[in-house]
């Protein structure tokens, strides 16, 4: 019998398949870690964006109200809003209240004259302090899918001083 070498032997095929499987295993592991890193980066950006929504909304309302009438608890900020000025009597006219608080669903809610609007989500802590007329707002936000290392926590604070 004449044996010609026209193909691969079973051993050669098994070895090449094993090498291919090892290569694919490393490629899959690398791709999985890149996906996890991308999710973590996205989660950090999401948390920062939620924080900024709260900071910007409170800052805008606080500056517009001139912080003349502020009521604070550690978790609630209430501003009385100026509607205008009565030139005849020399007094400010007040139109209502704006309140910021965090609800049980980890949302920051802005309530103005009874109408509530969600400002941000995934806020795990919201705090307010008042010191010599300045209001400090502290916001802690978490983003991610809620259970693995892609969760990201961001803490921001802002001190708002009344206009002079």
C-alpha positions in Angstrom: 0.0 0.0 0.0 1.2 3.4 -0.9 0.4 6.0 1.7 0.4 9.5 0.3 0.3 12.6 2.6 -2.7 14.4 1.2 -4.2 15.8 4.5 -3.8 16.2 8.2 -3.6 13.4 10.7 -6.1 13.2 13.5 -3.4 14.3 16.0 -2.6 17.4 14.0 -6.2 18.4 13.8 -6.7 17.9 17.6 -3.5 19.9 18.4 -4.5 22.8 16.2 -8.1 22.7 17.6 -6.7 22.9 21.1 -4.4 25.8 20.2 -7.4 27.6 18.6 -9.5 27.1 21.7 -6.8 28.5 24.0 -6.5 31.5 21.7 -10.3 32.1 21.7 -10.4 31.7 25.5 -7.8 34.5 25.9 -9.6 36.7 23.3 -13.0 36.2 25.1 -11.4 37.1 28.5 -9.8 40.2 27.1 -13.0 41.3 25.5 -15.0 40.7 28.6 -12.6 42.9 30.7 -12.8 45.7 28.1 -16.6 45.5 28.3 -16.5 45.7 32.1 -14.2 48.7 32.0 -16.4 50.5 29.4 -19.5 49.9 31.6 -17.6 51.3 34.6 -16.6 54.4 32.7 -20.2 54.9 31.5 -21.5 54.4 35.1 -19.1 57.1 36.3 -20.3 59.5 33.6 -23.9 58.8 34.5 -23.4 59.4 38.2 -21.6 62.7 37.5 -24.4 63.8 35.1 -27.1 63.0 37.8 -25.1 65.0 40.4 -24.7 68.0 38.1 -28.5 68.1 37.4 -29.1 68.5 41.1 -26.3 71.0 41.7 -27.4 73.1 38.7 -31.1 73.1 39.6 -30.5 74.0 43.2 -27.9 76.7 42.3 -30.2 78.3 39.8 -33.2 78.4 42.2 -31.1 79.5 45.1 -29.6 82.4 43.2 -33.0 83.5 41.7 -34.5 83.5 45.2 -31.6 85.5 46.5 -31.7 83.1 49.4 -33.5 85.7 51.5 -35.8 83.2 53.0 -34.3 79.7 53.3 -35.4 76.8 55.4 -33.1 73.8 55.8 -33.2 70.4 57.4 -30.3 68.0 56.8 -32.2 66.4 53.9 -34.5 69.2 52.7 -34.0 72.7 51.3 -36.9 75.1 50.9 -36.5 78.5 49.2 -39.1 81.2 49.1 -39.3 82.6 45.6 -39.4 86.4 44.9 -42.1 87.3 42.4 -41.2 91.0 42.2 -40.9 94.2 44.2 -43.7 96.5 45.3 -42.2 100.0 44.7 -45.0 101.8 46.4 -44.7 100.0 49.8 -41.0 99.1 49.3 -41.4 95.4 49.9 -40.6 92.2 48.1 -43.5 90.1 46.7 -43.2 86.4 47.3 -44.8 83.9 44.9 -44.3 80.6 46.6 -41.9 77.9 47.7 -39.4 75.6 46.0 -38.4 72.5 48.0 -35.7 69.9 47.2 -35.7 66.5 48.8 -34.9 62.9 48.2 -37.7 60.3 48.0 -37.7 56.5 48.8 -36.9 55.7 45.1 -33.5 57.6 45.4 -34.8 60.5 43.3 -34.3 64.1 44.0 -37.6 65.8 43.7 -38.2 69.6 43.2 -41.6 70.7 44.4 -42.9 74.1 43.6 -46.3 75.2 44.8 -47.4 71.6 45.1 -46.2 70.4 41.6 -43.4 67.8 41.9 -40.7 67.1 39.3 -37.9 64.6 39.4 -34.6 66.3 38.9 -32.3 63.3 39.2 -32.2 59.6 39.8 -30.0 57.2 41.7 -29.2 59.7 44.4 -28.2 57.8 47.5 -27.6 60.8 49.7 -28.7 64.4 49.6 -27.7 66.9 52.3 -28.0 70.6 53.0 -26.2 72.8 55.6 -26.5 76.5 56.3 -23.5 78.4 57.5 -23.4 82.2 57.8 -26.0 82.7 55.1 -24.3 80.3 52.7 -26.0 77.0 51.7 -23.9 73.9 51.1 -25.5 71.2 48.9 -24.0 67.7 49.0 -25.1 65.1 46.5 -24.0 61.4 46.4 -25.1 59.5 43.3 -24.6 55.8 42.4 -24.9 54.5 38.8 -24.4 51.1 37.3 -26.5 48.0 37.2 -26.8 47.8 41.0 -24.7 44.8 42.0 -21.3 44.4 40.5 -18.1 46.3 40.2 -19.5 48.6 37.4 -21.3 50.6 40.1 -19.8 54.1 40.5 -20.3 56.5 43.3 -19.8 60.2 42.8 -20.0 62.8 45.6 -20.3 66.5 44.8 -20.9 69.6 46.9 -21.5 73.2 46.2 -21.7 76.2 48.5 -24.0 78.9 47.3 -23.7 82.4 48.7 -26.5 85.0 48.5 -26.2 87.8 46.0 -25.1 91.1 47.5 
